[in-house]
């Protein structure tokens, strides 16, 4: 697929002259004129709907990484095309399934449009009994997943922001490990790669739960494994760095009563409070069990899924958080739009200090540590590029404000696929433990797919450690066990041929080959 001009084309299509600024953003009073620096910088090809003086002039925030935006847009286009082309292609196949040379025609169409061919056994009997469209749909979704994993794996280590080695940056700020728990909502599936602009290598642990309601015991176990590994590493014994635990909730500024977090009844305040409570429980668990809670810092983030702007809840000098004390990146975007790059970075730091000095409900006890301030400042800076990305490509707010996921991801998830609304993620070891997350996902897909006559594709995926004897076999066995449990839990959907599965495993290192189990069986 040719996606070289995706950024330019989609931006042009999205930038209507009468389009309003993104929700939560004020119109800029001034503009900047920025010329393209290279072939990847397409800023002169379109005008930004954030700016009120378009189309004569354009707005460009001095800290926006245009080269990275262009790369991510091409990546998004190529991934979404794999999924978006499926239904039109299947409709074409349905119209020609009784043609004499149907198999050859079908292979030609799917090769060109979907970059794969269906197994002959799925096509050869079409003239007798017709195509099994549910099966072909699921097979196409799974092929798109596998191709996307391959693409992201090949992309690892390339085209990252060259300004900073993010892993080293966190260590410089005093954090040896970063553990992120976002809500499992598909609108946060691009959290690391797009919203926060953090390479996967910078995240030590990432696990999603409905409503960001993390399993405290499981998260403490993750912390134990990491800390044990550090103790065993003699070079780390004198390292006074800390563990950073982040919880990410989400909200919708344009439709807060309907498009917020379903697990919290689209109540932003409840979502933030629940995330904060889980952070406190995790911190207390570490302290009560090992008396070293002081080595763990916590941070709460909120994402506006309309435009991907973030709220960073700023800790005080004691590490305490408040849902009322935060810095909003959308507001910072406009406040620093007309500054130089250096001035804008100073403004980001000053916004943190101003937040720390607030009174009222959000009053705290002083400023956070210097390392935490650097972390917050950089998260805000990276997110400014994403705000402009959404403005350029989608007119300031996504057209799919609600759910638009393509499949349910069960298990450890595909770390390499980082893209908004690509999947609903249910992190679980057993169906019983993850039943709430799974039920929410099935409910979502009952509206997205079942009502339209489409099945629910479920990708069960676990990672194994090749260094541990028998680890792969146990991962395979777990995959089959979870599949059986899902079929048993949703018997009515299974009886109606509405559940299709792909089982796969993968070695722990990022970018490892995806190993599909029972490739020809769904």
C-alpha positions as CSV (number, residue, x, y, z in Angstrom):
1,X,0.0,0.0,0.0
2,X,1.3,3.4,-0.9
3,X,1.0,5.6,2.2
4,X,3.8,8.0,1.4
5,X,1.4,11.0,1.0
6,X,-1.1,9.9,3.7
7,X,-0.3,12.7,6.1
8,X,-0.7,15.4,3.4
9,X,-3.8,13.9,1.9
10,X,-5.7,13.2,5.1
11,X,-4.8,16.6,6.5
12,X,-6.2,18.3,3.4
13,X,-9.4,16.3,3.6
14,X,-9.9,17.1,7.2
15,X,-9.1,20.8,7.2
16,X,-12.5,22.5,6.4
17,X,-12.2,26.3,6.5
18,X,-15.2,26.6,8.8
19,X,-14.0,23.9,11.2
20,X,-13.9,24.9,14.9
21,X,-10.9,24.5,17.1
22,X,-10.7,21.3,19.1
23,X,-12.8,21.1,22.2
24,X,-10.9,22.4,25.2
25,X,-8.7,24.6,23.1
26,X,-8.9,28.4,22.6
27,X,-8.3,29.9,19.2
28,X,-4.8,31.3,18.8
29,X,-4.5,35.0,18.6
30,X,-1.3,35.0,16.6
31,X,0.3,32.7,14.0
32,X,3.7,31.5,13.0
33,X,5.0,30.9,9.6
34,X,7.1,27.8,9.3
35,X,8.8,26.6,6.2
36,X,9.3,22.9,5.5
37,X,12.8,21.7,6.5
38,X,12.8,18.4,4.6
39,X,10.6,16.0,2.6
40,X,9.1,14.6,5.8
41,X,8.0,18.0,7.1
42,X,4.7,18.7,5.4
43,X,3.7,21.6,7.5
44,X,3.3,23.9,4.5
45,X,0.9,21.5,2.7
46,X,-2.1,22.5,4.8
47,X,-3.4,24.8,7.4
48,X,-4.1,24.1,11.1
49,X,-7.7,24.4,12.2
50,X,-6.3,25.4,15.6
51,X,-5.4,28.7,14.1
52,X,-8.0,31.4,13.3
53,X,-6.1,33.1,10.5
54,X,-6.1,30.2,8.1
55,X,-5.7,29.6,5.2
56,X,-3.4,32.6,4.7
57,X,-1.1,31.6,7.5
58,X,-0.5,28.5,9.6
59,X,-0.1,27.8,13.3
60,X,2.8,25.7,14.4
61,X,3.8,25.1,18.0
62,X,7.5,25.6,18.4
63,X,7.8,22.2,20.2
64,X,5.9,20.1,17.7
65,X,7.9,17.4,16.1
66,X,6.7,17.5,12.5
67,X,9.0,14.8,11.2
68,X,7.7,12.4,13.8
69,X,4.1,13.4,13.1
70,X,4.5,12.6,9.5
71,X,6.0,9.2,10.2
72,X,3.2,8.3,12.7
73,X,0.6,9.4,10.2
74,X,2.0,7.1,7.5
75,X,2.1,4.3,10.0
76,X,-1.5,4.9,11.1
77,X,-2.7,5.0,7.5
78,X,-1.1,1.8,6.6
79,X,-2.4,0.0,9.7
80,X,-6.0,1.3,9.5
81,X,-6.2,0.5,5.7
82,X,-5.6,-3.1,6.5
83,X,-8.7,-3.1,8.6
84,X,-10.8,-0.6,6.7
85,X,-10.5,-2.4,3.4
86,X,-11.8,-5.7,4.7
87,X,-15.6,-5.0,4.5
88,X,-15.5,-3.5,1.0
89,X,-13.4,-6.4,-0.3
90,X,-15.7,-9.0,1.2
91,X,-18.7,-7.3,-0.4
92,X,-17.0,-7.5,-3.8
93,X,-16.3,-11.2,-3.2
94,X,-19.9,-11.8,-2.3
95,X,-21.0,-10.2,-5.6
96,X,-18.8,-12.5,-7.7
97,X,-18.8,-15.7,-5.7
98,X,-20.8,-17.6,-8.4
99,X,-18.5,-16.6,-11.3
100,X,-16.8,-19.5,-13.1
101,X,-13.3,-18.2,-12.3
102,X,-14.2,-17.0,-8.8
103,X,-11.1,-18.4,-7.0
104,X,-8.7,-16.7,-9.3
105,X,-10.6,-13.4,-9.2
106,X,-10.8,-13.6,-5.4
107,X,-7.1,-14.2,-5.0
108,X,-6.3,-11.3,-7.3
109,X,-8.6,-8.9,-5.4
110,X,-7.4,-9.9,-1.9
111,X,-3.7,-9.9,-2.9
112,X,-4.1,-6.3,-4.3
113,X,-6.3,-4.9,-1.5
114,X,-5.5,-6.9,1.6
115,X,-2.0,-8.3,0.7
116,X,-2.9,-11.9,1.3
117,X,-5.0,-14.8,-0.1
118,X,-7.6,-17.0,1.6
119,X,-6.9,-20.7,1.9
120,X,-8.5,-22.5,-1.1
121,X,-10.8,-24.5,1.2
122,X,-12.6,-21.3,2.1
123,X,-13.3,-20.4,-1.5
124,X,-13.6,-23.6,-3.6
125,X,-17.1,-24.5,-2.4
126,X,-18.5,-21.0,-2.7
127,X,-20.5,-21.9,-5.9
128,X,-22.3,-24.6,-3.9
129,X,-23.0,-23.2,-0.4
130,X,-21.9,-19.6,-0.7
131,X,-19.1,-17.9,1.1
132,X,-18.9,-18.1,4.9
133,X,-18.6,-14.3,5.3
134,X,-18.3,-14.4,9.1
135,X,-15.3,-16.8,8.8
136,X,-13.7,-14.7,6.0
137,X,-14.2,-11.5,8.0
138,X,-12.5,-13.0,11.1
139,X,-9.7,-14.4,9.0
140,X,-9.1,-11.0,7.4
141,X,-9.1,-9.3,10.8
142,X,-6.5,-11.8,12.2
143,X,-4.3,-11.4,9.1
144,X,-4.4,-7.6,9.5
145,X,-3.4,-8.1,13.2
146,X,-0.4,-10.3,12.2
147,X,0.7,-7.9,9.5
148,X,0.5,-5.0,11.8
149,X,2.6,-6.7,14.5
150,X,5.2,-7.4,11.8
151,X,5.2,-3.8,10.7
152,X,5.5,-2.4,14.2
153,X,8.2,-4.9,15.0
154,X,10.2,-3.8,12.0
155,X,9.6,-0.2,13.1
156,X,11.0,-0.7,16.6
157,X,14.2,1.3,17.1
158,X,13.6,3.3,13.9
159,X,12.1,6.7,13.4
160,X,12.0,7.5,17.2
161,X,12.5,11.0,18.3
162,X,16.3,11.5,18.1
163,X,16.2,14.4,20.6
164,X,16.3,12.1,23.6
165,X,16.8,8.5,24.6
166,X,13.7,8.2,26.6
167,X,14.8,5.2,28.7
168,X,18.0,7.1,29.7
169,X,15.9,10.2,30.3
170,X,13.7,8.4,32.9
171,X,16.9,7.1,34.6
172,X,18.3,10.6,34.7
173,X,15.1,11.7,36.4
174,X,15.7,9.1,39.1
175,X,13.4,6.3,37.8
176,X,14.8,2.9,36.8
177,X,11.3,1.5,35.9
178,X,8.1,2.9,34.5
179,X,4.9,0.9,35.0
180,X,1.8,2.2,33.2
181,X,-1.8,1.0,33.7
182,X,-4.3,2.7,31.4
183,X,-8.0,1.9,31.0
184,X,-8.5,-1.0,28.5
185,X,-10.7,1.3,26.3
186,X,-9.6,1.1,22.7
187,X,-9.3,4.8,22.5
188,X,-6.2,4.5,24.7
189,X,-4.6,1.8,22.6
190,X,-2.2,4.3,21.2
191,X,-1.2,5.8,24.5
192,X,2.5,5.0,24.5
193,X,3.3,5.5,20.8
194,X,1.1,8.4,20.0
195,X,-0.4,10.2,23.0
196,X,2.7,10.2,25.2
197,X,5.2,9.6,22.4
198,X,7.2,7.1,24.5
199,X,9.0,4.3,22.7
200,X,8.0,0.8,23.9
201,X,11.5,0.3,25.2
202,X,10.9,3.0,27.8
203,X,8.0,1.2,29.4
204,X,8.9,-1.6,31.8
205,X,5.4,-2.8,32.5
206,X,2.1,-2.0,30.7
207,X,-1.2,-3.7,31.7
208,X,-4.7,-2.4,30.9
209,X,-7.8,-2.9,33.0
210,X,-11.4,-1.7,32.5
211,X,-11.6,1.7,34.2
212,X,-7.9,1.4,35.0
213,X,-9.0,-0.6,38.0
214,X,-5.7,-2.5,38.3
215,X,-5.3,-5.7,40.2
216,X,-3.2,-4.6,43.1
217,X,-1.7,-8.0,44.0
218,X,-0.7,-8.6,40.3
219,X,0.9,-5.2,40.1
220,X,2.8,-5.7,43.3
221,X,4.0,-9.0,41.9
222,X,5.3,-7.1,38.8
223,X,7.1,-4.7,41.1
224,X,8.6,-7.6,43.0
225,X,10.0,-9.2,39.9
226,X,11.6,-6.0,38.7
227,X,13.2,-5.2,42.1
228,X,14.5,-8.7,42.5
229,X,16.1,-8.5,39.1
230,X,17.8,-5.2,40.1
231,X,19.1,-6.7,43.4
232,X,20.6,-9.6,41.5
233,X,22.4,-7.1,39.2
234,X,25.4,-6.1,41.3
235,X,25.8,-2.9,39.2
236,X,22.4,-1.7,40.5
237,X,23.0,-2.2,44.2
238,X,24.2,1.4,44.7
239,X,21.6,2.8,42.5
240,X,19.1,5.1,44.4
241,X,16.7,5.3,41.6
242,X,12.9,4.7,42.1
243,X,9.9,2.9,40.6
244,X,7.3,5.1,38.9
245,X,3.7,3.8,38.7
246,X,1.3,5.6,36.4
247,X,-2.4,5.1,36.1
248,X,-4.3,6.6,33.1
249,X,-8.0,7.3,33.1
250,X,-9.9,9.0,30.3
251,X,-12.7,11.5,29.6
252,X,-14.5,13.2,26.8
253,X,-14.7,17.0,26.8
254,X,-17.4,17.2,24.1
255,X,-19.7,14.5,25.4
256,X,-18.7,13.8,29.0
257,X,-22.0,12.1,29.9
258,X,-21.8,9.4,27.2
259,X,-18.3,9.1,25.8
260,X,-16.4,8.9,29.0
261,X,-15.2,5.7,30.7
262,X,-18.0,3.1,30.6
263,X,-16.6,1.4,33.7
264,X,-17.4,4.5,35.7
265,X,-20.7,5.5,34.0
266,X,-19.0,8.2,32.0
267,X,-18.3,10.1,35.2
268,X,-15.0,11.9,34.9
269,X,-14.7,12.6,38.6
270,X,-15.3,9.0,39.5
271,X,-12.8,7.8,36.9
272,X,-10.1,10.1,38.3
273,X,-10.9,9.2,41.9
274,X,-10.9,5.5,41.2
275,X,-7.5,5.8,39.5
276,X,-6.1,7.7,42.4
277,X,-7.4,5.2,44.9
278,X,-5.8,2.3,43.0
279,X,-2.5,4.1,43.0
280,X,-2.7,4.6,46.8
281,X,-3.6,1.0,47.3
282,X,-0.6,-0.1,45.3
283,X,1.7,2.2,47.2
284,X,0.4,1.1,50.5
285,X,0.7,-2.6,49.5
286,X,4.4,-2.1,48.8
287,X,5.0,-0.1,52.0
288,X,3.0,-2.5,54.2
289,X,4.7,-5.6,52.7
290,X,8.3,-4.5,52.3
291,X,8.5,-1.2,54.2
292,X,9.9,0.5,51.1
293,X,7.0,2.5,49.8
294,X,9.3,5.5,49.7
295,X,11.1,3.9,46.7
296,X,7.8,4.1,44.7
297,X,6.4,7.3,43.2
298,X,2.9,7.5,41.8
299,X,1.4,9.6,39.0
300,X,-2.1,10.1,37.6
301,X,-2.8,11.1,34.0
302,X,-6.1,11.8,32.3
303,X,-6.6,11.6,28.6
304,X,-9.3,13.6,26.7
305,X,-10.1,10.9,24.0
306,X,-11.7,13.6,21.8
307,X,-8.3,15.2,21.0
308,X,-5.6,13.2,22.9
309,X,-4.7,16.1,25.2
310,X,-3.7,15.1,28.7
311,X,-4.1,16.2,32.3
312,X,-1.1,15.5,34.5
313,X,-2.0,15.4,38.2
314,X,1.0,17.0,39.9
315,X,2.3,15.4,43.1
316,X,3.2,17.6,46.0
317,X,6.5,17.4,47.9
318,X,5.3,14.4,49.8
319,X,4.2,12.5,46.7
320,X,0.5,13.0,47.4
321,X,-1.9,13.5,44.5
322,X,-5.2,15.3,44.1
323,X,-7.8,15.0,41.3
324,X,-8.2,18.8,41.5
325,X,-4.5,19.6,41.0
326,X,-3.4,19.1,37.5
327,X,-1.8,20.8,34.4
328,X,-3.8,20.6,31.1
329,X,-1.7,20.2,27.9
330,X,-4.5,21.7,25.7
331,X,-4.4,24.9,27.7
332,X,-0.6,24.9,27.6
333,X,-0.6,24.5,23.8
334,X,-2.3,27.8,23.3
335,X,-0.6,29.6,26.1
336,X,2.9,28.7,24.6
337,X,2.0,28.7,20.9
338,X,3.7,32.0,20.1
339,X,6.9,31.5,22.1
340,X,10.3,30.3,21.1
341,X,11.1,26.7,21.8
342,X,13.2,27.6,24.9
343,X,10.5,30.0,26.2
344,X,7.9,27.3,25.7
345,X,9.8,24.8,27.7
346,X,10.2,27.3,30.5
347,X,6.5,27.9,30.3
348,X,5.9,24.2,30.8
349,X,8.0,24.1,33.9
350,X,6.4,27.3,35.3
351,X,2.9,25.7,34.8
352,X,4.0,22.9,37.1
353,X,5.1,25.4,39.8
354,X,2.0,27.4,39.4
355,X,-0.1,24.3,39.8
356,X,1.8,23.3,43.0
357,X,1.1,26.8,44.5
358,X,-2.7,26.5,44.0
359,X,-5.1,26.9,46.9
360,X,-8.5,25.4,47.6
361,X,-9.4,21.8,46.8
362,X,-6.2,21.1,45.1
363,X,-3.8,22.6,47.7
364,X,-0.8,20.4,48.4
365,X,2.4,20.6,50.5
366,X,4.9,22.2,48.2
367,X,6.4,21.2,44.8
368,X,7.3,17.7,43.5
369,X,10.9,16.6,43.3
370,X,13.1,17.9,40.5
371,X,13.1,14.5,38.8
372,X,9.3,14.3,38.8
373,X,9.0,17.9,37.5
374,X,11.3,16.9,34.5
375,X,9.1,13.8,33.9
376,X,5.9,15.9,33.9
377,X,7.4,18.6,31.7
378,X,8.5,16.1,29.1
379,X,5.2,14.2,29.0
380,X,3.5,17.6,28.4
381,X,6.0,18.5,25.7
382,X,5.6,15.2,23.9
383,X,1.9,15.5,24.0
384,X,1.9,18.9,22.3
385,X,2.9,17.1,19.1
386,X,-0.1,14.8,19.4
387,X,-2.5,17.7,19.9
388,X,-1.2,19.1,16.6
389,X,-1.3,15.7,15.0
390,X,-5.0,15.3,15.8
391,X,-5.7,18.9,14.7
392,X,-4.0,18.5,11.3
393,X,-5.4,15.1,10.4
394,X,-8.9,15.2,12.0
395,X,-9.7,18.9,12.4
396,X,-9.0,19.0,16.1
397,X,-11.2,16.0,17.3
398,X,-11.5,12.5,16.1
399,X,-14.6,11.6,14.0
400,X,-15.1,8.4,16.1
401,X,-15.5,9.9,19.5
402,X,-16.8,6.6,20.9
403,X,-15.8,3.0,20.4
404,X,-14.6,1.8,17.0
405,X,-12.4,-1.1,17.9
406,X,-11.7,-3.9,15.4
407,X,-11.1,-6.9,17.7
408,X,-10.9,-7.9,21.3
409,X,-7.3,-8.6,22.5
410,X,-7.2,-11.1,25.4
411,X,-4.2,-12.0,27.5
412,X,-0.9,-10.1,27.4
413,X,-1.8,-8.1,24.3
414,X,0.2,-7.1,21.3
415,X,2.7,-4.6,22.6
416,X,3.8,-3.8,19.1
417,X,0.4,-2.6,18.0
418,X,-0.1,0.9,19.4
419,X,-3.0,2.7,17.6
420,X,-6.2,4.3,18.7
421,X,-9.4,2.3,18.6
422,X,-7.6,-0.7,17.0
423,X,-8.6,-3.1,19.8
424,X,-10.4,-3.5,23.1
425,X,-7.8,-5.0,25.5
426,X,-8.8,-7.5,28.3
427,X,-5.7,-8.3,30.4
428,X,-6.2,-11.6,32.1
429,X,-4.6,-14.8,33.2
430,X,-8.0,-16.6,33.7
431,X,-11.5,-15.7,32.5
432,X,-12.8,-15.7,36.0
433,X,-10.3,-13.1,37.2
434,X,-10.9,-10.9,34.1
435,X,-14.6,-11.5,33.7
436,X,-15.5,-7.8,34.2
437,X,-13.1,-6.6,31.6
438,X,-14.2,-9.3,29.1
439,X,-17.9,-8.6,29.7
440,X,-17.4,-5.0,28.9
441,X,-15.6,-5.8,25.7
442,X,-18.3,-8.3,24.5
443,X,-20.9,-5.6,25.3
444,X,-19.1,-3.1,23.2
445,X,-18.7,-5.5,20.3
446,X,-22.4,-6.5,20.5
447,X,-23.1,-3.0,19.4
448,X,-20.2,-2.6,17.0
449,X,-20.4,-6.0,15.2
450,X,-23.2,-8.4,16.3
451,X,-26.0,-5.9,15.4
452,X,-24.5,-5.6,11.9
453,X,-24.3,-9.3,11.4
454,X,-20.6,-9.5,11.9
455,X,-18.8,-11.8,14.4
456,X,-16.5,-10.9,17.3
457,X,-12.9,-11.6,16.5
458,X,-11.0,-12.5,19.7
459,X,-7.2,-12.6,19.5
460,X,-5.8,-14.6,22.5
461,X,-2.1,-13.8,22.9
462,X,0.4,-14.6,25.6
463,X,4.1,-14.0,25.8
464,X,6.6,-16.6,27.1
465,X,10.2,-16.5,28.2
466,X,12.4,-18.7,26.1
467,X,15.0,-18.7,28.9
468,X,12.6,-20.6,31.1
469,X,12.1,-24.3,30.3
470,X,8.6,-25.2,29.3
471,X,7.4,-21.5,29.2
472,X,6.2,-21.7,25.6
473,X,4.3,-24.9,26.1
474,X,2.6,-23.4,29.2
475,X,1.7,-20.3,27.2
476,X,0.1,-22.4,24.5
477,X,-1.8,-24.4,27.0
478,X,-3.1,-21.3,28.7
479,X,-4.3,-19.9,25.3
480,X,-6.4,-23.0,24.7
481,X,-7.7,-23.0,28.3
482,X,-8.8,-19.4,28.0
483,X,-10.4,-20.0,24.6
484,X,-12.5,-22.8,26.1
485,X,-13.5,-20.7,29.1
486,X,-14.6,-17.9,26.8
487,X,-16.7,-20.3,24.7
488,X,-18.3,-21.6,27.9
489,X,-19.0,-18.1,29.3
490,X,-20.6,-16.9,26.1
491,X,-22.4,-20.0,24.9
492,X,-25.2,-18.2,23.1
493,X,-22.8,-16.1,21.0
494,X,-20.7,-19.2,20.2
495,X,-23.8,-21.2,19.2
496,X,-24.7,-18.4,16.8
497,X,-21.3,-18.7,15.1
498,X,-20.4,-15.2,16.4
499,X,-17.1,-15.9,18.1
500,X,-13.9,-16.5,16.2
501,X,-10.5,-16.9,17.7
502,X,-6.8,-16.7,16.8
503,X,-4.4,-18.1,19.4
504,X,-0.8,-16.9,19.3
505,X,2.3,-16.7,21.5
506,X,5.5,-14.6,21.4
507,X,8.8,-14.5,23.1
508,X,9.3,-11.7,25.7
509,X,11.8,-9.4,23.8
510,X,10.0,-6.7,21.8
511,X,9.9,-7.4,18.1
512,X,10.0,-11.2,18.6
513,X,8.3,-13.3,15.9
514,X,4.6,-13.8,16.3
515,X,3.8,-17.5,16.5
516,X,0.2,-18.3,15.5
517,X,-1.2,-21.6,16.9
518,X,-3.5,-23.6,14.6
519,X,-3.2,-21.2,11.7
520,X,-6.0,-22.8,9.6
521,X,-8.5,-23.0,12.5
522,X,-10.6,-20.3,13.8
